[in-house]
Amino acid sequence: MYPIGALVVYGRNGVCRVRDVGELATGERGRLYYTLEPLFAKETIYLPVDTKGPLRAVLTREEAEKLIRGIPEIQAETVNISSLPALSRYYQQAGRTSDCGELVRFIKTLRARRSRRSGAGRPGNLEERYLHQAEEQLEGELSVALGIPREQVGGYIDMVIRKTAAS
């Protein structure tokens, strides 16, 4: 069980602070719930403590650094789906992850697809929406793990990758 004040990642909600642990007036009697407050959104989430849902601890600084150094090796997926509804379902499923390595893969996939589509003169609104969500989620967790403002995460990643490539 996570203690009050702990920082956790809850699915696509990103980094949340455990505000409380206890029974809910409207919940099942005797069942404990986390009260989660996302750091980068204004909402409250009530999640049963015994859930099998996507709840995990935030990356440590060391794990975040290792992930960032490994970004160049993470390959984008090739997506050959032309049907918009099928593509939307694929993006929804792929974007459900809270695994940072898979988020990097998803971001790279979306950027590659966006690049190909913009070269063909077709804007990719679907890609833009999912790309924004995935980047926000990844940058939120990395900012907490690294102890830097979210706005600086992209520049920090670029600096580490350049430094790693130079050595």
C-alpha positions, 0 to 999 in steps of 0.5 A, a space after each residue: 500500500 502506498 502511504 499518504 503523500 506518496 507520488 504514484 503513476 496511475 495509468 494515463 492520469 500520470 503522476 498523482 499524489 496520494 492524498 488519503 487512504 480510507 473508506 469512502 462514504 459511497 464505497 463498499 463498507 470495509 474497502 479501502 480507497 486511495 484518494 489521488 490528486 494528479 499533479 498536472 490536472 485538476 481532478 480527484 480520483 478514487 481508486 480501490 487499494 486492492 485494485 489490479 489497475 495500472 498503479 505504480 511508483 514514479 520512476 527513480 532519478 536513476 531509472 529516468 536517466 537510464 531511460 533517457 540514455 536509451 531513447 536512441 535505441 527505442 524504435 518506432 513501430 510501423 503502422 500501416 492502417 489506413 482506416 481512420 476508425 481502426 487507426 483511432 482504436 490502435 492509438 487508443 490501445 497503444 496510448 493506454 500504457 503507463 510504461 515510460 519505454 513504451 510511451 517513448 516508442 509510441 511518441 516516436 511512432 506518432 512523430 514518424 507517422 506525422 512526418 510522413 503524413 505532413 510530407 504528403 500534405 495531409 495534416 494528422 490531427 489524430 496523431 497530434 492529439 495522441 502525441 500531445 497526450 503521450 508527451 504530457 504523460 512522459 514529461 510529467 513523470 520525468 519532471 518529477 523523477 528528475 526534479 526539474 520543471 516539466 517545461 525543461 524536460 524536452 531540453 534535458 532529454 536533448 542534452 543527455 542524448 547529445 552528450 551520450 552520443 558524443 561519448 
